[in-house]
Amino acid sequence: MLKNSTWKLEETNLAEFGGKLEKEHRKEEGSLEKAWGKETGVGAQTGLWIWRIEQFQVVAVAKKDYGRFYSGDSYIILNSYQKKDSDVILHDVHFWLGKDTTQDEAGTAAYKTVELDDYLDGKPIQHREVEGYESKQLLSYFKTFSTQSGGVKTGFHHWTEPEYPSRLLMVKSSPISGGHRSSVVVREVPNSMINSGDVFILDTGKVLYQWNGRKSSGIEKVKAAEYAHGIEADRSGDVNVETFDEGERDCRTFWAALGGEVEVKDAEEVTAEPEYVKKLYRLSNASGKLEFTKEGSGPEVNNGLLDSNDVFILDVQHEVFVWVGANANPVEHKNGLHYAQEYLKKEGLPSQTPISKFLEEGDHTMFDNALNRF
């Protein structure tokens, strides 16, 4: 469960702050932002860029730390790419909010993301990400995606601090790109999360204990070992790595280091999800009041239901997509993500659910895939 004591999701939407003049001002400000100045290649080259918000400033993350995120911070991620046989550079811009980030950091990340979007002429697909609820699109950028407690405010500027609080990490394979390949996600979790379907690493500072659930996959075991040895390298080799398989007698060493044996859940208890039917809604504020009109659900949802004059929300439970028609009125156009947040509230869905906004005249392949797949 996310701790919202320091920041509010409803105040971090990727809304287009202000009107045309402010948008032009943001574009001008964006062109002066050193973090993505001309010398960085942002906007002119393909690649992945990650920045962290530090004291209201946008600070580049070292490439060696790509895929590692602090729960106490907020980040901006830009992925620029070209489709096959095309010279056009397309963009996805995400802002990621750690569960312990401050309201100031979250708000700065949101505003600077909009500033970056304006700098790139409003072309990027926009995404809001919250720790623990990341979209598959974001995870697809990294072979290993991991989060760790701490952040700028706590003085944790690097992953090589001399003192290491004991922590339990869960290593889980997450299918992406239609299930044809996987990203590996590493998260700090409570002891109660231990189950037979995943791999866990207990980091005690000087010793890393890898515990393999009996139903965990081979890729999870391999990636956990790679991650553990990566930590070992970060700490100049001053770490021992020990590996245990569930059910073996020598697991007692692991349980002792954990502070006591806990009940191991069956894999199905952790991974089972109820079946969910996709839904498509048309949004309109023509009457002066926001209205959601259900256009279809399940297999009846298709591209033929979309209308260039309106904004639509596609709900696939674990993600919500906003599609903005080319002829949607300016108010609907600028408030697409705000409307999605209102939809989450109306439907009783987690406020942390990933939200992505697509323009009809832009690249909406991801939206089309979701529309046709679920």
N, C-alpha and C positions, 0 to 999 in steps of 0.2 A: 504494500500500500504506500502510495506516495505521500510524503510529508509536505503539506501546503502551508506550513506555518510561516514561511519566509517569502513566499511569492504566490500570486494568483494567476491561474491559467487564463482566465477571462481577460486579463490585462496584457496578454502577450500574443494576441492574434497578429497575423501578418496583414492587418488592414492597411489600406493606403491612406496614411495619415494626411489629412487635409486635401486640398484641391489641386488644380493644375499648376498654380504658381508654386505651391510648396513642393510639388513633384519635381518641377524644374529646378527648384533650389536644392532638393536632395540629390538630383543628378549632378549638379555642379559640385556639391559637397562630396559626393561619391568620387568624382574625378580628382579630388584633392586628397582622398584617403590614401595614405602611404602603403597601407596593408595590401591594397590591390592596385597600386600604381603601375604605370606602363612597364617599368622594369621587371615586374613580377610575371608578366605574360598573361595576366587575368583578362579574359575577354578576347584575346588574340590567339591563344593556344589551347590545345586540349590538355586535360590533366585534372588532378585532384588537389584542392587547397583546403586547409583547415586553419581556422583562427580561434583563439580563446579571448573572452572578454576579461580584461584586467584593468581595474580602476577606470572604467568607462572607455578604455582604449581597446582597439582591435589588434591583437598580437598574434603573429604567425606561430603555429605549432611546428616544432622540428619534425621533419619527415620520419625520423626514426621512431617518433611517438605516435604516428598515425594509427588510428584504431584503438588508442588508449584514451579513455575519458575519465575525468574526475566528477564525482557526484556533487561536489560543491561549486561547480562552474557551469558556464554557458558557452556554447561554441557555435560557430558558423562554418558550414561545410559547403563547398562549391565543387560540383563535378561537371566538367566541360568535355564534350565529346562530339564526334562526327558520325553520322550514319554511313553505311557502306555506299560508295559511289556518290558521295556528296561532299562539297567543300564547306558547307554551312556548319558553323559551330553552335551546338545546342547546349543548354545549361539546366542543371538541377541545383537549386540552392535550398539548403536545410538550415534551420537553427535548432540546436539540441539543448534541452534544459535538464541539468542534473537535478536529482530529487532534493538536494540541499542547497541549490543555488539561491542567491538573493534576488529580491524583486528588482533591484537596480540592474543587476547583471542580466536577468531575463529580459527586462525592458530594453536595455541597450542592445542585446542580441537581436531582438525583434526589429527595432528601429534600423539598426545597421544592415540587417538582412534586406529590408525594404530599400534602403539606400543603395545597396549593391545591386538589387533588382533594377532600380531606376538607372544606375550606371550602365547596366547591360541592356538598356532600352526596353525594359519590361518583358524581355524574352524568356527568362528562366521559369521553369516549373517550380512553384513554391511549396515547401514542406515544413510543417511544424512537428518536431520530434520531442518526446519526453522519455527520460530514462526508464527502462523496463518495458517500454511500449514502442520500440523503434520499428520503422517500416522495413519491409524486406528490401526496398530500394536502397536505403541507407546501409543496411548490413552487407549488401552485395559489393560495396566498395572495398571491403576488408576481408582478408583471409581469416583474421582473428579480430573480433571486436570485444573489448573488455572495458569494464568500469571499475573504479576504485574509489573508496571514500577519501575525503579531503579535497583540497583545491587551493586556489590562490589565497583566499582569506585565511586559511589555516597554515599558510606557509609551505604547503607541499608543492613546490615548483617543479620538482623532478620526481622520477620514479626510482631514485637511488638514494633515499634518505638513510642516514646511519642507524636509525631505530625503526623497527618494523612491528607495528601492532599485529597480533595474531589475527588471521582472517581465514574464512572458508570460502573458496571459490568453486562455482559450479561451471563445468565445461559442457556445453550443449551444442549439438549440430543443428543448424537452422536451414531448411531448404529454401532456395531462392531461384529466381528465373524459372518458374513453373515446375520446380522440383528436380531439375536436371543437374543442379550442382548445389553445394552447401557452403554456408559461411559458418564459422565456429564462434559462438558467443560465450564470453567468460564474464560472470557476474559474482559479486560478493553476496553471499546468502546466509541466512541463519541456519543453525544445525538441523532444524526441523525439516529442511528441504531435502535432506539426503534421501535418495531413492535408488532403486536398482537399475533405472534406465539411463543414468548419467554418470559422468566422471567428476570427481571432486578433488581439489587440491587444498590441503591445509598448509598455509604458510605461517610458520612460527618464527621466521626471521633467519635462523641458522639452518633449519631443516624444512624441506618441502615434502609433504606426504601426499602421494597420489593414490587415491582410492577409486578403483574401477568397479562400477556396478555390474552385476552379472549380465544385465541386458543392455549394457551400453554398447555403442557401435565401435567398430575398429577405428574409424576416422576420429572419434572423440578421444579414444585412448592415445592415438598418435599425436593429435593436436595438443592434448593436455601435456604430454611429455615434452613436446617442442616448447610449449609455453613455460613449463617449469624450468627447462634448461635455459630459456631466454632470461628468466629472472636470475638464474645462477650466473649468467654472463654479466647481467647488469650489476651484480654485486661482486664482481671480480672473482668469481669462482669460490667465494667464501660461503658456500651453501652445499649441504648434502641433499640429494633427491632420493627418496625411498618410495617404492611402488608396491601397492597391495591390491589383491583381488578379493571382492566380496566373498565371504564364507571361509577364507583361509584362516588358519589358526593364528598366524602372525599378524592378523589385523588388529590384535589386541594393542599393538604398539600405536597404531593409528588412533584407536578409540581413547587410549590413555592421553595422547597428545591433544585430542579434542576436548578432553575434560570429562569423558564418560561416554559410554555407548548409548546411542539413541535408536529409536525404532526406525527401521529402514522401510520406507514406503515402497509399495509395488510401483513399477513404472507407469502402469495404466492410471493409477490414482493421481499422478502429476500431469500426465499428458492428455488425458481424455478431455475433449471439448464437445459441447452439444452441437448438433447439426444446425446450421444457420442458413436461412434463405436470403439471397441478396434482394435489395429493394432500391427502386429508383423514384426520386421525388423531384417535382418541378417547384422552383421557388419563385415567388412573385411578391413585390411590394407595391404594385400598381394602385391598390386601394389605400395605400398609406399604412397598411398593417402587413407584417411578414406572414405569408401563407405558404404552407407545405402541401402540395397536392400529390398524392401517390399515383404514379404513372404505371407501375407494374411491379411484380415480384417474381422470383424464381426464373424459370426458362422463358417467360414472356418478356423479360427485360432484354432489349436489344437497341442498336444504334438508331433504328427507325423511330424511336420514341423521343429522340433529342430534337430540340428546336433552337435555331440560331437566335431567336428573340429572347430567350430566357436562360436562367441558371439552373443547373440540376445537381442533385446530390445522389451519389451512388454509395450505398451502405452495404459493406461486405463483412460487417461486425468488427474484424480486427483492424480495419482501416476504413476511412471515409474519404471519398474523392469528390471534389467540386469541379464541375464542367461549366465554363462560362461561354455562352453563345456569343458569336461575333457581333450581334446586334442587341445584346442585353443593354439595358439602360445604365448610365454611369454609376448610379447608386448601387445597383445589383452587382455591377462589375467590381467595384472596389470593396464590397463587403462580403465577397464570396466565402472567405474563411471565417469571418464572424458568424455568418449564417450557419456554417457547418458546426461551429461551437454551440450555437443555439439548438441545432438539431440534436447534438449529443445530449444536451440537457433535457430536451423534450422527450427523447426516447429512453432516457435513463441509462445511456451507455457511459462507460468510463470517460471522464473529461480528458484523460491522458491519451485517448485513442489517436493514432497518427492521422493527420489531415494533410491532403495534397490538393493544390489548385491548378487546373489546366485551362488553357485558352483554346477555343475552337480553332483559331488561326495559327496556333503554335503546335508543338509536338505533343500529342496526347496518346502515344502508343501505349503507355502504361495504363491509362484509363481504359482504353479499348480492350486491352488484355484482361483487365479486371472485369469489365462489363461482360465479356464473352466466356470467361473461365469459371467464375463462381456460380 
